[in-house]
């Protein structure tokens, strides 16, 4: 069975948690993360295996090899990433309180 290729938008505490959980699953491959803070991207990428990093979530959404995206941004910053992921035709897991 092929692995589901996942991207995560938001590399804060919850975004990192998503990456950690996905990495623990045999049938999932985390391939990319996005966050506007480059230092945070580098930290999470290094910790979880050199993930592709994007400061612009639209670049992550444009990747044809990503099937699903977790959105773990602050609630006030959900709308635009959700639209971008939906327009790209990918499955969405949205973090909300």
N, C-alpha and C positions, 0 to 999 in steps of 0.2 A: 504494500500500500504506500502510495506517495505521501510525503509529509505535507501538511498545510503550511504554506509560507506566510508569515505574519510580520506586520510592521506595528510599531507603537508610536503614537503621537503624544508627547509629554513625557519627559524623563525625570520628573520629580519623584517623590516617594512612592506614589501609587503607580506611576509609569514603570519605575524600577521593579516594583512588586509584580506587575504584569510580565515583564521580561523574565524575572526569576521563575515564575510559575510556568510560563510557556517553555522555558529551557528545561524544566523538569519532566515535560511530557514527551513521550517517545514519538508521537505522530505529528509534532509541531516543530517548525524551524523558525526561529526569530531571525530575520534577515536585516532589519533596519529600524532605526529609531529617529525621532525628530524632536527637536526642542530649540528654542531660540538662544539658549545659553550654551555656547560652544564648550566651555569647561565641563559642564554637566554631561553633555553628550560624550565627551572623551572619557570621563570617569565611568559612566555606565557601560560604554562600549568595551573599555579595557577589562572591566570586571566580569563581563559576560561573553567574552570571546570575539572581540573585534567586529562589532556590528557596523554596517554602513550607517553613516550619520548625516542628517540633513537639518540645517537651521530653518529651512522652509518646508513645511509639511506637504506642500503641493508637489515637491519633487519626489517625496516618498509615494504619494498617491499616483504619480505618473508611471511608476514601475509596473510593468506587465506581469512580473513574476510574483507579486504580492497578492494573495487572495483575500486576506482578512486584515483589518486594522483595528487595534484597540485605541480608543481615544481617552487619554487620562490627563487631560488638561483641566485647569480650574473650571468650574461650572460656567462662569461668565465668558469663557473662551471656547465653548463647545460648538457653537453654531457653524462657523466657517469651516473648521475641519470636518464636521459631519457632512456638510454639503459637498466638500471636495471629495471625500471618500465615496459618498453615494454616487456622485457624478462619474467617478472612475469605475463604478460597477463592482465595488468590493463589499464583502461582508463587514459589518460594523459591530464592535462591542464598545458600548459607551459607558464610561464611568460617570455616575451622578449620585448625589447624596440621596 
